[in-house]
Amino acid sequence: MKEGIKFKKIIGDGGHLVSPVLKNGRKNYLIDIDGTITDDVPNEEPKRMSVVLPYKGSVETLNKWYNEGHVITFFTSRTEEVRDITEIWLKKHGF
């Protein structure tokens, strides 16, 4: 987590913890990988995951949001078996 971002605990009806609210207009972006920032690559094709290119402008847009103080969280239906490939790909392309 980027230093300086503090989450405020919010308790909803029924006493359950609700999603945090960020201060100063910051947003929490949940970004899917396949089909959103790159072509959709099925789990059965892990070799493609390492060579597929990010969509034009995706790296710049997400890094701009991050540098503005927003929280970027990637999520995916990729399996644990391809976690290393996915993390290396994100770093390689500068996300």
N, C-alpha and C positions, 0 to 999 in steps of 0.2 A: 504494500500500500504506500502511496506517495506520502511522505512525511508532512505533517501539518493538517491532514484531513481527519476530522473527528466525527464519528457517528453519534447521533443523538438517539438514545433508546426511547421508543414510543410504545406504550402499552395500549392496545386496542380494546374494543368491547370484549368482555369475557376474560380480560386479564392476560391475553396473549401478546407476545412481542410482535410488533409490526415492522415492516421494512424500514431501515433507517432513512432519515432525511438529511441530506447534505446541506451545509450552510453556504451562503453567498452565491446562490444560484447554480451551484455545481450539480452535475447530473451523474447518474450511474448508468453507463451504457453496457448492455449485455449484447455481445456480438457473436453471432454464429459464424463458423469458419466456412464450411462447405456451402457454396451457392450464395454466399454473402460477400466475403472478401476474396474469394477465389472460386474456381470451378468446383462443382460438386464431384467429389471423389469418394467412391464407396470404400468401405473398410477392406474389401477383398482386393483392392488395388493399392497396397501401401507404397509401392515403388513410384507411382504417380504422385503421391502426396509430397514426396521430396522434391519433385521437379516442376510441379504446377506453379504458375506465376500468379501473384496477387492481381486483383482487378485494378485497372488504372485509377489512381487517386485514393485507393483505400488506405495505403500506408500513410500518406500525407494527411488525410482527413482524421484518422484515428490518433496519430501523433499530435496533431493540432489540438484536438479535444483534450488529450492527456496533458499537454503543455499548458492548457488553459485551466487545469486543475480538476478536470472531470475524471471519474473512475471508469476505467475500461476493463471489462471482464469478458474473457472469451469462454464460450461454451460450445460443445460439439457432441455429436453422436458417435464420434470416433471412439474406438475401443481403447482400453488401457494398453493393449499390445502395441499401439502406434503412438503412444504418448511422446516418446523420445523423438520420433520423426516429426511430430507436430510442433513440439517445443523448439527443435532445431530450425524448422522451417520458419516459424515466427521470428526467431532471432536473426536468421539469415537475411530476411527481407526487411528487418528494421522495425518491426511492430513493437 
